[in-house]
C-alpha cells in the first residue's frame, strides 16, 4: 500500500492557529462575561463599566488577535532574514 505524505505550508499553519486563538479568546471572554462575580471593572478610577458577555467576547477575540498577530508579524519579519530558507 502506498502512503501519501501530506505537507502543510507555514501560512496554513499560522492561519489556523490565528483563527483558533481568536475563537478561543472569544469563548473565554463570553464565559467570563456571564460570571455574576464580576460586577464592575474600573480603569484607573476614571472609567467604570459593567462587563457584558458580548463585550467580553469582543475583548477576548481582539486581545487574542493582537497578541497572536504580533507574534505572527515577528515571525514573518524574522523569516525574511533567514538565508537558509527555501
N, CA, C and O atoms as CSV, one atom per row, in Angstrom:
chain,resi,resn,atom,element,x,y,z
A,1,UNK,N,N,0.833,-1.161,0.000
A,1,UNK,CA,C,0.000,0.000,0.000
A,1,UNK,C,C,0.890,1.240,0.000
A,1,UNK,O,O,1.865,1.313,0.748
A,2,UNK,N,N,0.558,2.187,-0.820
A,2,UNK,CA,C,1.365,3.388,-0.961
A,2,UNK,C,C,0.859,4.475,-0.007
A,2,UNK,O,O,-0.338,4.757,0.046
A,3,UNK,N,N,1.777,5.076,0.739
A,3,UNK,CA,C,1.406,6.158,1.649
A,3,UNK,C,C,1.710,7.492,0.986
A,3,UNK,O,O,2.754,7.675,0.359
A,4,UNK,N,N,0.797,8.395,1.137
A,4,UNK,CA,C,0.967,9.721,0.571
A,4,UNK,C,C,1.245,10.688,1.719
A,4,UNK,O,O,0.449,10.809,2.650
A,5,UNK,N,N,2.379,11.369,1.639
A,5,UNK,CA,C,2.740,12.329,2.683
A,5,UNK,C,C,2.011,13.638,2.429
A,5,UNK,O,O,1.986,14.146,1.309
A,6,UNK,N,N,1.429,14.164,3.470
A,6,UNK,CA,C,0.720,15.433,3.367
A,6,UNK,C,C,1.574,16.520,4.000
A,6,UNK,O,O,2.034,16.375,5.133
A,7,UNK,N,N,1.779,17.579,3.290
A,7,UNK,CA,C,2.569,18.679,3.821
A,7,UNK,C,C,1.693,19.920,3.933
A,7,UNK,O,O,0.799,20.145,3.117
A,8,UNK,N,N,1.964,20.707,4.943
A,8,UNK,CA,C,1.243,21.950,5.152
A,8,UNK,C,C,2.230,23.100,5.052
A,8,UNK,O,O,3.364,23.001,5.522
A,9,UNK,N,N,1.802,24.168,4.450
A,9,UNK,CA,C,2.675,25.325,4.374
A,9,UNK,C,C,2.603,26.094,5.690
A,9,UNK,O,O,1.672,25.919,6.476
A,10,UNK,N,N,3.586,26.935,5.913
A,10,UNK,CA,C,3.626,27.730,7.133
A,10,UNK,C,C,2.460,28.695,7.235
A,10,UNK,O,O,1.963,28.956,8.330
A,11,UNK,N,N,2.018,29.230,6.093
A,11,UNK,CA,C,0.898,30.159,6.097
A,11,UNK,C,C,-0.390,29.482,6.544
A,11,UNK,O,O,-1.197,30.077,7.257
A,12,UNK,N,N,-0.576,28.241,6.123
A,12,UNK,CA,C,-1.768,27.497,6.528
A,12,UNK,C,C,-1.765,27.233,8.029
A,12,UNK,O,O,-2.788,27.369,8.699
A,13,UNK,N,N,-0.606,26.856,8.543
A,13,UNK,CA,C,-0.493,26.566,9.977
A,13,UNK,C,C,-0.718,27.832,10.791
A,13,UNK,O,O,-1.489,27.823,11.750
A,14,UNK,N,N,-0.053,28.923,10.417
A,14,UNK,CA,C,-0.227,30.164,11.158
A,14,UNK,C,C,-1.653,30.693,11.038
A,14,UNK,O,O,-2.195,31.226,12.006
A,15,UNK,N,N,-2.258,30.556,9.879
A,15,UNK,CA,C,-3.645,30.982,9.717
A,15,UNK,C,C,-4.599,30.183,10.591
A,15,UNK,O,O,-5.538,30.736,11.164
A,16,UNK,N,N,-4.358,28.891,10.689
A,16,UNK,CA,C,-5.195,28.043,11.539
A,16,UNK,C,C,-5.019,28.384,13.008
A,16,UNK,O,O,-5.997,28.458,13.752
A,17,UNK,N,N,-3.788,28.590,13.429
A,17,UNK,CA,C,-3.517,28.965,14.821
A,17,UNK,C,C,-4.131,30.323,15.131
A,17,UNK,O,O,-4.700,30.519,16.204
A,18,UNK,N,N,-4.019,31.263,14.194
A,18,UNK,CA,C,-4.584,32.598,14.367
A,18,UNK,C,C,-6.099,32.531,14.528
A,18,UNK,O,O,-6.652,33.140,15.443
A,19,UNK,N,N,-6.771,31.800,13.650
A,19,UNK,CA,C,-8.229,31.678,13.716
A,19,UNK,C,C,-8.669,30.960,14.989
A,19,UNK,O,O,-9.643,31.358,15.627
A,20,UNK,N,N,-7.949,29.906,15.354
A,20,UNK,CA,C,-8.307,29.158,16.566
A,20,UNK,C,C,-8.125,30.019,17.813
A,20,UNK,O,O,-8.937,29.944,18.734
A,21,UNK,N,N,-7.081,30.829,17.854
A,21,UNK,CA,C,-6.853,31.678,19.031
A,21,UNK,C,C,-7.930,32.747,19.165
A,21,UNK,O,O,-8.316,33.100,20.279
A,22,UNK,N,N,-8.416,33.263,18.046
A,22,UNK,CA,C,-9.491,34.253,18.107
A,22,UNK,C,C,-10.773,33.610,18.641
A,22,UNK,O,O,-11.470,34.199,19.468
A,23,UNK,N,N,-11.073,32.414,18.171
A,23,UNK,CA,C,-12.280,31.717,18.641
A,23,UNK,C,C,-12.156,31.378,20.127
A,23,UNK,O,O,-13.109,31.559,20.885
A,24,UNK,N,N,-10.997,30.891,20.543
A,24,UNK,CA,C,-10.796,30.546,21.959
A,24,UNK,C,C,-10.880,31.791,22.827
A,24,UNK,O,O,-11.494,31.756,23.894
A,25,UNK,N,N,-10.273,32.897,22.389
A,25,UNK,CA,C,-10.357,34.147,23.143
A,25,UNK,C,C,-11.783,34.634,23.279
A,25,UNK,O,O,-12.178,35.110,24.343
A,26,UNK,N,N,-12.562,34.522,22.210
A,26,UNK,CA,C,-13.962,34.941,22.258
A,26,UNK,C,C,-14.777,34.059,23.196
A,26,UNK,O,O,-15.627,34.557,23.934
A,27,UNK,N,N,-14.527,32.769,23.171
A,27,UNK,CA,C,-15.262,31.849,24.052
A,27,UNK,C,C,-14.909,32.114,25.519
A,27,UNK,O,O,-15.795,32.150,26.372
A,28,UNK,N,N,-13.618,32.300,25.814
A,28,UNK,CA,C,-13.227,32.619,27.195
A,28,UNK,C,C,-13.851,33.936,27.644
A,28,UNK,O,O,-14.321,34.044,28.776
A,29,UNK,N,N,-13.860,34.938,26.766
A,29,UNK,CA,C,-14.484,36.200,27.108
A,29,UNK,C,C,-15.971,36.055,27.358
A,29,UNK,O,O,-16.514,36.669,28.276
A,30,UNK,N,N,-16.626,35.249,26.551
A,30,UNK,CA,C,-18.057,35.012,26.729
A,30,UNK,C,C,-18.333,34.333,28.070
A,30,UNK,O,O,-19.275,34.693,28.776
A,31,UNK,N,N,-17.507,33.353,28.409
A,31,UNK,CA,C,-17.687,32.647,29.683
A,31,UNK,C,C,-17.444,33.595,30.854
A,31,UNK,O,O,-18.204,33.587,31.823
A,32,UNK,N,N,-16.398,34.407,30.774
A,32,UNK,CA,C,-16.129,35.358,31.852
A,32,UNK,C,C,-17.215,36.421,31.938
A,32,UNK,O,O,-17.540,36.884,33.031
A,33,UNK,N,N,-17.774,36.811,30.811
A,33,UNK,CA,C,-18.822,37.822,30.809
A,33,UNK,C,C,-20.113,37.347,31.439
A,33,UNK,O,O,-20.894,38.163,31.929
A,34,UNK,N,N,-20.356,36.049,31.439
A,34,UNK,CA,C,-21.577,35.522,32.051
A,34,UNK,C,C,-21.432,35.308,33.550
A,34,UNK,O,O,-22.408,34.981,34.226
A,35,UNK,N,N,-20.230,35.489,34.077
A,35,UNK,CA,C,-19.999,35.313,35.506
A,35,UNK,C,C,-20.672,36.441,36.290
A,35,UNK,O,O,-20.571,37.613,35.926
A,36,UNK,N,N,-21.349,36.072,37.355
A,36,UNK,CA,C,-22.005,37.076,38.201
A,36,UNK,C,C,-21.064,37.627,39.261
A,36,UNK,O,O,-21.413,38.576,39.964
A,37,UNK,N,N,-19.868,37.042,39.387
A,37,UNK,CA,C,-18.917,37.514,40.386
A,37,UNK,C,C,-18.213,38.803,39.959
A,37,UNK,O,O,-17.694,39.532,40.803
A,38,UNK,N,N,-18.193,39.081,38.683
A,38,UNK,CA,C,-17.585,40.310,38.187
A,38,UNK,C,C,-18.688,41.356,38.083
A,38,UNK,O,O,-19.553,41.274,37.210
A,39,UNK,N,N,-18.653,42.329,38.969
A,39,UNK,CA,C,-19.699,43.353,38.968
A,39,UNK,C,C,-19.332,44.537,38.086
A,39,UNK,O,O,-20.084,44.893,37.179
A,40,UNK,N,N,-18.189,45.146,38.345
A,40,UNK,CA,C,-17.761,46.312,37.568
A,40,UNK,C,C,-16.263,46.260,37.387
A,40,UNK,O,O,-15.538,45.711,38.216
A,41,UNK,N,N,-15.812,46.837,36.297
A,41,UNK,CA,C,-14.387,46.947,36.019
A,41,UNK,C,C,-14.072,48.429,35.913
A,41,UNK,O,O,-14.730,49.162,35.174
A,42,UNK,N,N,-13.061,48.866,36.658
A,42,UNK,CA,C,-12.684,50.278,36.579
A,42,UNK,C,C,-11.261,50.384,36.053
A,42,UNK,O,O,-10.385,49.592,36.402
A,43,UNK,N,N,-11.060,51.374,35.213
A,43,UNK,CA,C,-9.761,51.624,34.616
A,43,UNK,C,C,-9.227,52.918,35.220
A,43,UNK,O,O,-9.711,54.004,34.904
A,44,UNK,N,N,-8.230,52.796,36.088
A,44,UNK,CA,C,-7.576,53.942,36.728
A,44,UNK,C,C,-8.563,54.888,37.418
A,44,UNK,O,O,-8.319,56.093,37.483
A,45,UNK,N,N,-9.641,54.370,37.917
A,45,UNK,CA,C,-10.691,55.144,38.593
A,45,UNK,C,C,-11.283,56.249,37.722
A,45,UNK,O,O,-11.956,57.142,38.236
A,46,UNK,N,N,-11.046,56.204,36.438
A,46,UNK,CA,C,-11.630,57.177,35.526
A,46,UNK,C,C,-12.888,56.635,34.890
A,46,UNK,O,O,-13.910,57.316,34.813
A,47,UNK,N,N,-12.800,55.403,34.435
A,47,UNK,CA,C,-13.907,54.793,33.711
A,47,UNK,C,C,-14.327,53.527,34.447
A,47,UNK,O,O,-13.491,52.680,34.762
A,48,UNK,N,N,-15.597,53.402,34.714
A,48,UNK,CA,C,-16.143,52.191,35.318
A,48,UNK,C,C,-17.221,51.657,34.389
A,48,UNK,O,O,-18.123,52.388,33.979
A,49,UNK,N,N,-17.119,50.387,34.065
A,49,UNK,CA,C,-18.126,49.803,33.183
A,49,UNK,C,C,-18.485,48.408,33.658
A,49,UNK,O,O,-17.728,47.757,34.379
A,50,UNK,N,N,-19.664,47.966,33.234
A,50,UNK,CA,C,-20.172,46.641,33.579
A,50,UNK,C,C,-19.894,45.703,32.406
A,50,UNK,O,O,-20.332,45.957,31.284
A,51,UNK,N,N,-19.168,44.624,32.671
A,51,UNK,CA,C,-18.858,43.699,31.568
A,51,UNK,C,C,-20.082,42.879,31.156
A,51,UNK,O,O,-20.764,42.292,31.997
A,52,UNK,N,N,-20.341,42.851,29.869
A,52,UNK,CA,C,-21.416,42.027,29.319
A,52,UNK,C,C,-20.783,40.852,28.578
A,52,UNK,O,O,-19.616,40.937,28.195
A,53,UNK,N,N,-21.504,39.778,28.368
A,53,UNK,CA,C,-20.932,38.650,27.625
A,53,UNK,C,C,-20.454,39.034,26.230
A,53,UNK,O,O,-19.400,38.574,25.791
A,54,UNK,N,N,-21.211,39.866,25.532
A,54,UNK,CA,C,-20.807,40.278,24.187
A,54,UNK,C,C,-19.549,41.132,24.224
A,54,UNK,O,O,-18.638,40.937,23.419
A,55,UNK,N,N,-19.496,42.071,25.148
A,55,UNK,CA,C,-18.331,42.933,25.267
A,55,UNK,C,C,-17.078,42.170,25.654
A,55,UNK,O,O,-15.998,42.430,25.123
A,56,UNK,N,N,-17.217,41.240,26.569
A,56,UNK,CA,C,-16.063,40.450,26.982
A,56,UNK,C,C,-15.619,39.503,25.872
A,56,UNK,O,O,-14.423,39.262,25.710
A,57,UNK,N,N,-16.566,38.964,25.106
A,57,UNK,CA,C,-16.202,38.106,23.974
A,57,UNK,C,C,-15.451,38.911,22.920
A,57,UNK,O,O,-14.468,38.436,22.352
A,58,UNK,N,N,-15.915,40.128,22.663
A,58,UNK,CA,C,-15.234,41.004,21.708
A,58,UNK,C,C,-13.833,41.359,22.208
A,58,UNK,O,O,-12.873,41.369,21.438
A,59,UNK,N,N,-13.730,41.647,23.496
A,59,UNK,CA,C,-12.425,41.958,24.076
A,59,UNK,C,C,-11.489,40.748,23.985
A,59,UNK,O,O,-10.323,40.897,23.621
A,60,UNK,N,N,-11.985,39.567,24.308
A,60,UNK,CA,C,-11.152,38.361,24.245
A,60,UNK,C,C,-10.677,38.072,22.836
A,60,UNK,O,O,-9.517,37.710,22.634
A,61,UNK,N,N,-11.556,38.226,21.858
A,61,UNK,CA,C,-11.176,37.993,20.468
A,61,UNK,C,C,-10.165,39.029,19.994
A,61,UNK,O,O,-9.210,38.693,19.294
A,62,UNK,N,N,-10.373,40.288,20.374
A,62,UNK,CA,C,-9.450,41.353,19.984
A,62,UNK,C,C,-8.084,41.170,20.630
A,62,UNK,O,O,-7.056,41.316,19.969
A,63,UNK,N,N,-8.072,40.853,21.918
A,63,UNK,CA,C,-6.799,40.651,22.615
A,63,UNK,C,C,-6.030,39.476,22.023
A,63,UNK,O,O,-4.816,39.558,21.837
A,64,UNK,N,N,-6.723,38.396,21.729
A,64,UNK,CA,C,-6.058,37.235,21.133
A,64,UNK,C,C,-5.527,37.568,19.748
A,64,UNK,O,O,-4.424,37.157,19.390
A,65,UNK,N,N,-6.305,38.311,18.966
A,65,UNK,CA,C,-5.859,38.682,17.617
A,65,UNK,C,C,-4.630,39.574,17.667
A,65,UNK,O,O,-3.714,39.416,16.860
A,66,UNK,N,N,-4.600,40.506,18.603
A,66,UNK,CA,C,-3.446,41.404,18.717
A,66,UNK,C,C,-2.211,40.634,19.165
A,66,UNK,O,O,-1.135,40.808,18.593
A,67,UNK,N,N,-2.350,39.793,20.171
A,67,UNK,CA,C,-1.187,39.063,20.685
A,67,UNK,C,C,-0.652,38.059,19.663
A,67,UNK,O,O,0.551,38.029,19.402
A,68,UNK,N,N,-1.512,37.254,19.094
A,68,UNK,CA,C,-1.057,36.262,18.120
A,68,UNK,C,C,-0.612,36.948,16.830
A,68,UNK,O,O,0.331,36.496,16.180
A,69,UNK,N,N,-1.284,38.031,16.460
A,69,UNK,CA,C,-0.873,38.787,15.290
A,69,UNK,C,C,0.508,39.401,15.452
A,69,UNK,O,O,1.278,39.459,14.493
A,70,UNK,N,N,0.829,39.863,16.663
A,70,UNK,CA,C,2.162,40.409,16.920
A,70,UNK,C,C,3.229,39.323,16.794
A,70,UNK,O,O,4.288,39.548,16.207
A,71,UNK,N,N,2.944,38.158,17.344
A,71,UNK,CA,C,3.896,37.046,17.231
A,71,UNK,C,C,4.052,36.637,15.765
A,71,UNK,O,O,5.166,36.393,15.302
A,72,UNK,N,N,2.949,36.563,15.045
A,72,UNK,CA,C,2.994,36.221,13.628
A,72,UNK,C,C,3.796,37.252,12.835
A,72,UNK,O,O,4.585,36.894,11.961
A,73,UNK,N,N,3.592,38.517,13.142
A,73,UNK,CA,C,4.344,39.568,12.471
A,73,UNK,C,C,5.837,39.469,12.724
A,73,UNK,O,O,6.642,39.679,11.816
A,74,UNK,N,N,6.208,39.150,13.963
A,74,UNK,CA,C,7.631,38.997,14.297
A,74,UNK,C,C,8.217,37.803,13.551
A,74,UNK,O,O,9.322,37.889,13.014
A,75,UNK,N,N,7.495,36.705,13.515
A,75,UNK,CA,C,7.986,35.513,12.813
A,75,UNK,C,C,8.143,35.802,11.323
A,75,UNK,O,O,9.149,35.424,10.722
A,76,UNK,N,N,7.164,36.464,10.727
A,76,UNK,CA,C,7.255,36.789,9.299
A,76,UNK,C,C,8.409,37.755,9.021
A,76,UNK,O,O,9.094,37.630,8.006
A,77,UNK,N,N,8.620,38.702,9.907
A,77,UNK,CA,C,9.725,39.640,9.740
A,77,UNK,C,C,11.069,38.932,9.847
A,77,UNK,O,O,11.971,39.174,9.045
A,78,UNK,N,N,11.197,38.059,10.838
A,78,UNK,CA,C,12.463,37.351,11.014
A,78,UNK,C,C,12.707,36.328,9.913
A,78,UNK,O,O,13.856,36.021,9.594
A,79,UNK,N,N,11.635,35.797,9.331
A,79,UNK,CA,C,11.826,34.806,8.271
A,79,UNK,C,C,12.396,35.443,7.004
A,79,UNK,O,O,12.968,34.742,6.170
A,80,UNK,N,N,12.252,36.734,6.851
A,80,UNK,CA,C,12.840,37.416,5.689
A,80,UNK,C,C,14.361,37.431,5.751
A,80,UNK,O,O,15.028,37.526,4.721
A,81,UNK,N,N,14.910,37.335,6.964
A,81,UNK,CA,C,16.352,37.381,7.136
A,81,UNK,C,C,16.981,36.002,7.194
A,81,UNK,O,O,18.188,35.884,7.410
A,82,UNK,N,N,16.189,34.960,7.006
A,82,UNK,CA,C,16.708,33.591,7.040
A,82,UNK,C,C,17.358,33.268,5.714
A,82,UNK,O,O,16.681,33.177,4.690
A,83,UNK,N,N,18.652,33.097,5.727
A,83,UNK,CA,C,19.380,32.816,4.490
A,83,UNK,C,C,19.222,31.378,4.027
A,83,UNK,O,O,19.449,31.082,2.854
A,84,UNK,N,N,18.840,30.481,4.922
A,84,UNK,CA,C,18.698,29.070,4.561
A,84,UNK,C,C,17.280,28.707,4.150
A,84,UNK,O,O,16.979,27.533,3.936
A,85,UNK,N,N,16.412,29.692,4.038
A,85,UNK,CA,C,15.025,29.418,3.675
A,85,UNK,C,C,14.943,28.936,2.230
A,85,UNK,O,O,15.742,29.332,1.383
A,86,UNK,N,N,13.989,28.099,1.974
A,86,UNK,CA,C,13.821,27.540,0.627
A,86,UNK,C,C,13.021,28.505,-0.216
A,86,UNK,O,O,12.762,28.232,-1.388
